[in-house]
Amino acid sequence: MTLSLAMITIDTADALPLARWWAEQTGGSIVAENEGWFVTVALGDGQPMLAFQQVEDPTPGKNRIHLDVTTADRETEVRRLIAAGATLIAEREMPGLSWTTLAVPNGNQFCVADAADHS
């Protein structure tokens, strides 16, 4: 028996705006709102869903899980994400891989790498 990743859930103080932001950035669609307390975003066939769960007390400090996304043109995509409200945290590099760390409007961090680096 093996496990399949079905959903990545992120705790937040305000689930619906964060779900809308990620849906816009990924080309996904909100498929359930549940009165704003648990919002799910479908990313497409074969991809896990994203979920945003409203909690009274999100984990303080640096988020314990973050999303890593890839793109064919990292520089252009990073500019687009910043224009959409993300904040640049750092440009990072190690042998064979470079990426950009950003934060979404509520502060959770995520990373953007070139798709070629992940092939």
C-alpha positions in Angstrom: 0.0 0.0 0.0 1.2 3.5 -0.8 0.0 7.0 0.1 -1.1 9.6 -2.4 -1.0 13.3 -1.7 -4.5 14.6 -2.1 -4.5 18.0 -0.3 -2.2 20.5 1.3 -3.9 22.4 4.1 -2.7 25.7 5.4 -3.9 27.2 8.7 -4.7 31.0 8.5 -6.7 33.6 10.3 -8.6 34.5 7.1 -9.0 31.5 4.7 -11.1 32.9 1.9 -8.8 35.8 0.8 -5.7 33.6 1.0 -7.5 30.9 -1.1 -8.5 33.5 -3.7 -4.9 34.7 -3.9 -3.5 31.2 -4.5 -6.3 30.3 -6.9 -5.4 33.4 -9.0 -1.7 32.7 -8.9 -2.0 29.0 -9.9 -4.9 29.2 -12.3 -6.8 27.1 -9.9 -10.4 27.4 -8.9 -12.2 27.5 -5.6 -14.4 24.5 -5.4 -15.8 24.8 -1.8 -16.0 27.8 0.5 -17.7 26.3 3.6 -18.7 29.7 4.9 -15.1 30.9 4.7 -13.7 28.6 7.4 -12.4 25.8 5.1 -11.8 26.8 1.5 -10.5 24.3 -1.1 -8.8 25.2 -4.4 -8.6 22.6 -7.3 -5.4 22.9 -9.3 -6.2 20.4 -12.0 -6.2 16.8 -12.8 -3.5 14.8 -11.1 -2.5 17.6 -8.8 -3.2 17.8 -5.1 -5.8 20.3 -3.9 -4.9 23.3 -1.7 -7.0 24.0 1.4 -7.1 27.0 3.6 -8.5 26.4 7.1 -9.4 29.3 9.3 -8.1 28.9 12.8 -8.2 31.3 15.8 -4.5 30.9 16.5 -2.3 30.1 13.5 1.1 28.8 14.3 3.3 31.9 15.2 6.6 32.5 13.6 8.0 31.0 10.4 5.5 28.6 8.8 6.3 25.0 9.3 5.3 23.9 5.8 5.5 25.8 2.6 4.8 25.4 -1.1 7.5 25.0 -3.7 6.4 25.9 -7.1 8.1 25.8 -10.5 7.9 27.9 -13.6 9.5 28.1 -17.0 10.5 31.8 -16.4 11.2 32.4 -12.8 12.2 36.1 -13.1 9.0 37.0 -14.9 6.9 34.9 -12.6 8.5 36.5 -9.5 7.8 40.0 -10.8 4.1 39.0 -11.5 3.8 37.5 -8.0 5.2 40.6 -6.4 2.8 42.8 -8.4 0.0 40.5 -7.1 0.9 41.2 -3.5 3.8 38.8 -2.6 6.9 40.1 -0.8 10.4 39.2 -1.8 12.2 37.4 1.1 15.4 36.3 -0.6 17.1 34.9 -3.7 18.8 31.6 -2.8 21.2 29.2 -4.5 23.0 25.9 -4.1 24.8 23.8 -6.6 22.4 22.8 -9.3 19.4 24.8 -7.9 18.4 28.4 -7.5 15.1 29.7 -6.2 13.3 32.8 -4.9 11.6 32.8 -1.5 8.5 35.0 -1.3 5.8 35.6 1.2 2.1 35.7 0.4 0.0 38.7 1.7 -0.6 37.0 5.0 3.1 36.3 5.6 3.4 32.6 4.8 6.5 31.9 2.7 6.8 29.9 -0.5 9.5 29.2 -3.0 9.7 29.6 -6.8 12.2 27.7 -8.8 12.9 27.1 -12.5 11.1 24.1 -13.9 14.3 22.9 -15.5 15.9 22.7 -12.1 13.3 20.1 -11.0 13.4 17.8 -14.1 
